[in-house]
């Protein structure tokens, strides 16, 4: 049993069954974040009261999504969290990302924009370092490939516009969507973000490659450079 978790009394077992029953009847939307997290922790900790740990994780990281998205090394800083718990939490995160990616692939991207945004947020919104990824699309706007191009520091990812366009040509992509995250949580585009996007557009357009958008995601939401008319 992980350190910091106590042996359960009988009422804890009853609590688990009641919580599972509420979930079966009303679904996840009826549960606050810490109770949904308890349900996940039940799988990793079979003989202890996990409510205090669930609340400690929410207090530490802010929300269910942020707990699931937190790096394993930071999760283990919380007393009571070991390999079994981090594995369960990382499994949930991987499952969410796989589901959202499947929804993006199922339909033309431009007709399922909310699915694109959901996938980008699931994949990147809570990362602690900047990532720059590209969604490569064919002439029907179906996804060819979703690829992380660069990983950087807390506030910077090096992006090389000519390499972005070169990769699009290699994949015979007709269009691309640029995506990166702001670990600060604020998705507001920086001057560097705007200039980099315009440079990629200028290189890609003569080659017949359209830049549909550059999306910036953060904990507090997202920003669309196309929607903001910044290119």
C-alpha positions as CSV (number, residue, x, y, z in Angstrom):
1,X,0.0,0.0,0.0
2,X,1.4,3.5,-0.9
3,X,2.8,5.5,2.0
4,X,0.2,8.0,3.3
5,X,-2.8,5.8,2.7
6,X,-4.6,4.2,5.6
7,X,-6.4,0.8,5.8
8,X,-10.1,1.3,5.1
9,X,-12.9,0.9,7.6
10,X,-16.1,-0.7,6.4
11,X,-17.7,2.6,5.6
12,X,-15.0,3.3,3.0
13,X,-16.0,0.2,1.1
14,X,-19.6,1.4,1.2
15,X,-18.5,4.8,-0.1
16,X,-16.9,3.2,-3.1
17,X,-20.0,1.3,-4.0
18,X,-22.2,4.4,-3.6
19,X,-19.9,6.5,-5.7
20,X,-19.8,3.8,-8.5
21,X,-23.6,3.7,-8.4
22,X,-23.9,7.4,-8.8
23,X,-21.5,7.3,-11.7
24,X,-23.5,4.5,-13.4
25,X,-26.8,6.3,-12.9
26,X,-25.8,9.9,-13.6
27,X,-22.5,9.8,-15.4
28,X,-19.3,11.8,-14.9
29,X,-20.9,15.2,-15.2
30,X,-22.8,14.6,-11.9
31,X,-19.5,14.2,-10.0
32,X,-17.1,16.9,-8.9
33,X,-13.5,16.5,-10.0
34,X,-12.2,14.9,-6.8
35,X,-14.9,12.2,-6.9
36,X,-14.2,11.4,-10.5
37,X,-10.6,11.1,-9.6
38,X,-11.5,8.8,-6.7
39,X,-13.0,6.4,-9.2
40,X,-9.7,6.3,-11.1
41,X,-7.7,5.8,-7.9
42,X,-9.9,2.9,-6.8
43,X,-8.3,0.8,-9.6
44,X,-4.8,1.5,-8.3
45,X,-5.5,1.4,-4.5
46,X,-7.8,-1.4,-3.6
47,X,-7.7,-1.3,0.2
48,X,-7.6,2.3,1.4
49,X,-9.7,5.5,1.6
50,X,-8.5,7.6,-1.4
51,X,-10.7,10.6,-0.9
52,X,-8.0,12.6,0.9
53,X,-5.5,11.8,-1.8
54,X,-7.9,12.7,-4.6
55,X,-8.5,16.1,-2.9
56,X,-4.8,16.6,-2.3
57,X,-4.1,16.0,-6.0
58,X,-6.9,18.5,-7.1
59,X,-5.5,21.0,-4.6
60,X,-2.0,20.6,-6.0
61,X,-2.8,20.7,-9.7
62,X,-6.1,22.5,-9.9
63,X,-8.5,20.2,-11.8
64,X,-9.1,16.6,-12.9
65,X,-7.7,17.5,-16.3
66,X,-4.6,19.0,-14.8
67,X,-4.0,16.0,-12.6
68,X,-4.2,13.7,-15.6
69,X,-2.0,15.9,-17.6
70,X,0.7,16.4,-15.0
71,X,4.1,14.8,-15.5
72,X,4.6,11.6,-13.6
73,X,7.6,13.1,-11.7
74,X,5.4,15.8,-10.3
75,X,2.6,13.4,-9.4
76,X,5.0,11.4,-7.4
77,X,5.8,14.5,-5.3
78,X,2.4,14.1,-3.7
79,X,2.4,11.8,-0.6
80,X,0.7,8.5,-1.4
81,X,1.3,8.6,-5.1
82,X,3.4,5.7,-6.5
83,X,3.9,3.8,-9.7
84,X,0.4,2.2,-9.7
85,X,-1.3,5.5,-9.4
86,X,0.8,7.4,-11.9
87,X,0.2,4.5,-14.4
88,X,-3.5,4.8,-14.0
89,X,-3.5,8.5,-14.4
90,X,-1.2,8.4,-17.5
91,X,-3.5,5.7,-18.9
92,X,-6.5,8.0,-18.6
93,X,-4.5,10.8,-20.3
94,X,-3.4,8.5,-23.2
95,X,-7.0,7.2,-23.6
96,X,-8.4,10.8,-23.9
97,X,-5.8,11.7,-26.4
98,X,-6.4,8.6,-28.5
99,X,-10.2,9.2,-28.5
100,X,-9.9,12.8,-29.5
101,X,-7.3,11.9,-32.2
102,X,-9.8,9.3,-33.6
103,X,-12.5,11.9,-33.8
104,X,-10.3,14.3,-35.8
105,X,-9.4,11.5,-38.2
106,X,-13.0,10.4,-38.7
107,X,-14.2,13.5,-40.6
108,X,-12.8,16.4,-42.7
109,X,-11.0,18.6,-40.2
110,X,-12.7,21.9,-41.2
111,X,-16.1,20.4,-40.6
112,X,-15.3,19.1,-37.2
113,X,-13.4,22.1,-35.7
114,X,-14.5,21.5,-32.2
115,X,-13.0,18.0,-32.4
116,X,-9.7,19.5,-33.5
117,X,-9.7,21.9,-30.6
118,X,-10.6,19.1,-28.1
119,X,-7.7,17.0,-29.4
120,X,-5.2,19.9,-29.2
121,X,-6.2,20.7,-25.7
122,X,-6.1,17.1,-24.6
123,X,-2.7,16.6,-26.1
124,X,-1.0,19.9,-25.1
125,X,-2.9,22.2,-22.8
126,X,-1.4,21.0,-19.6
127,X,2.2,20.2,-20.8
128,X,4.9,22.0,-18.8
129,X,7.1,22.6,-21.8
130,X,6.2,24.2,-25.1
131,X,5.4,21.9,-28.0
132,X,4.9,22.7,-31.6
133,X,2.9,20.3,-33.6
134,X,1.4,20.3,-37.1
135,X,-1.7,18.7,-38.5
136,X,-1.0,17.8,-42.1
137,X,-4.1,17.6,-44.3
138,X,-4.9,16.2,-47.8
139,X,-6.9,18.0,-50.5
140,X,-10.1,16.8,-48.8
141,X,-9.0,18.2,-45.5
142,X,-8.7,14.7,-44.1
143,X,-5.9,14.3,-41.6
144,X,-2.7,12.7,-43.0
145,X,-0.6,13.0,-39.9
146,X,-0.5,14.7,-36.5
147,X,3.1,15.2,-35.7
148,X,5.0,17.0,-32.9
149,X,7.8,18.9,-34.7
150,X,9.6,20.5,-31.8
151,X,9.7,20.5,-28.0
152,X,11.2,23.4,-26.1
153,X,11.4,25.0,-22.7
154,X,8.8,26.5,-20.5
155,X,8.4,29.6,-22.7
156,X,10.1,28.9,-26.0
157,X,10.1,26.3,-28.8
158,X,12.4,26.8,-31.8
159,X,10.4,26.6,-35.1
160,X,12.1,26.6,-38.5
161,X,9.5,27.7,-41.2
162,X,11.3,26.1,-44.1
163,X,11.5,22.7,-42.3
164,X,7.7,23.0,-41.6
165,X,7.0,23.4,-45.3
166,X,9.6,20.8,-46.3
167,X,7.8,18.3,-44.2
168,X,4.4,19.2,-45.7
169,X,5.9,18.6,-49.2
170,X,7.3,15.2,-48.1
171,X,3.8,14.1,-47.0
172,X,2.1,15.6,-50.1
173,X,-0.1,17.7,-47.8
174,X,-2.4,20.3,-49.3
175,X,-2.9,22.2,-46.1
176,X,-1.6,22.4,-42.6
177,X,-2.8,23.5,-39.1
178,X,-0.1,24.8,-36.8
179,X,-0.6,24.2,-33.1
180,X,1.5,25.0,-30.0
181,X,0.9,25.5,-26.3
182,X,1.7,28.2,-23.8
183,X,2.6,26.5,-20.5
184,X,1.8,29.8,-18.7
185,X,-1.8,29.1,-19.4
186,X,-2.5,32.3,-21.3
187,X,-3.0,31.5,-25.1
188,X,-2.6,35.1,-26.2
189,X,-0.3,35.1,-29.3
190,X,3.1,36.7,-28.9
191,X,4.7,38.9,-31.6
192,X,7.1,36.0,-32.3
193,X,4.1,33.7,-32.8
194,X,2.5,36.1,-35.3
195,X,5.7,36.7,-37.2
196,X,6.6,33.0,-37.4
197,X,3.1,32.2,-38.7
198,X,3.3,34.8,-41.4
199,X,6.7,33.5,-42.5
200,X,5.3,30.0,-42.9
201,X,2.3,31.3,-44.9
202,X,4.6,33.3,-47.2
203,X,6.8,30.2,-47.9
204,X,3.9,27.7,-48.2
205,X,1.5,29.7,-50.4
206,X,3.6,29.7,-53.6
207,X,4.0,25.9,-53.2
208,X,0.3,25.4,-53.1
209,X,0.1,24.6,-49.4
210,X,-2.5,26.5,-47.4
211,X,-2.1,27.3,-43.7
212,X,-5.6,27.0,-42.3
213,X,-4.8,28.3,-38.9
214,X,-2.3,28.6,-36.0
215,X,-3.9,27.5,-32.8
216,X,-2.4,28.3,-29.4
217,X,-3.7,26.3,-26.5
218,X,-3.4,27.0,-22.7
219,X,-5.0,26.0,-19.5
220,X,-7.4,28.9,-19.8
221,X,-8.6,28.2,-23.4
222,X,-7.3,28.7,-26.9
223,X,-6.5,31.4,-29.5
224,X,-6.9,31.2,-33.2
225,X,-4.6,33.4,-35.2
226,X,-6.9,33.1,-38.2
227,X,-9.9,34.0,-36.1
228,X,-8.0,37.0,-34.7
229,X,-7.1,38.0,-38.3
230,X,-3.4,38.0,-37.6
231,X,-2.4,36.5,-40.9
